[in-house]
Amino acid sequence: MKISSICRHRIVTVDRESTAAAAAALMREHHVGALIVTASDGEGERVVGVVTDRDLVLELLALGLDGKAVRVGTLASHPLATVAEDDDLSAAVLAMRDAAVRRLLVVDGERRLSGIVSFDDLLVAQAADMAGFAAVVRSGIERESAQVSTAPASPATAPRVPAMGTAGWGQVLA
Amino acid sequence: MADRLNAADLCTRNVTVVVQSMAVDEAARLMREHHVGSVVVVNETEQGRVVLGMLTDRDIVTGIVARNVDPATVHVEDAMSAELVSAREDESIVDVLSAMRRKGVRRVPVVDGQGVLVGLLALDDMLEVIADELRLVAQAIEGGREREARTRP
């Protein structure tokens, strides 16, 4: 399963010059736990970091800073861990493990931001796969206990076996 | 497996607690110091720490920072999640998970019959157990293949 089908494409951004309090209001309004922090340069908006609800608590309140005075850019975490949208689930899991983060930015082939993927998103996708495994086990038992031949007829084009030895197949001597 | 394990088997006993009258900024400092995302709000009684609620980092952001409220002037009891979702220590993991799903929470305090804190149970704790068990199943399957290769070469 490709990350592009797992990740969230709806991204909430905040300019790095905004206040921490404004960022918190955005998190509340959009029901998200993380915002993409951006900065404008001559060619448009660039991603400069990510700020999470947890960052706001730990870096702001715990240090006794005023949310209306602190710029969100100073709280954003760097560097950014990314995953390509064509990568699969296991690549994203490894990237999270290596960076010790629970969120990754998803980028397209030209390194443009296309989404964000969280640990929870990956877990839900993986659990759906596991449910598929369980369904295979159950359907096998059901097919046997039905005691009738429900085996599918040969598919329209049955797979061909390659000529012996051509595909690294072991030669079996009768 | 999960229906035989209970909340007390999997919960963390090392829990960061705060009393209801503590200021929110002090609770935030505890979260930073103890590297936790939530604290259990308790009332210290002779029987022990009776659980009143939970305060998460998210509660602080949405309830305090987003509303421009001074965290030094708010008590944790006024910022904590309104509804207490807890698990009895003898409750099965399946029942706890079902309650967590209904209530939309990812951590619950585990309490005894008197409501006294026993521990904290988070989805992460359960995930670790399940992932370890899955790995053991995979290893058992591989072991079976190896045994056949060894005994019937």
Interface residues (C-beta under 8 A of the other chain):
Chain A: A20 A21 A24 A25 M27 R28 G33 D53 R54 L56 V57 L58 L60 L61 A62 G64 G67 K68 L123 M130
Chain B: V24 D25 A28 R29 M31 R32 E33 G37 D57 R58 I60 V61 T62 I64 V65 A66 R67 N68 P71 L127 L134
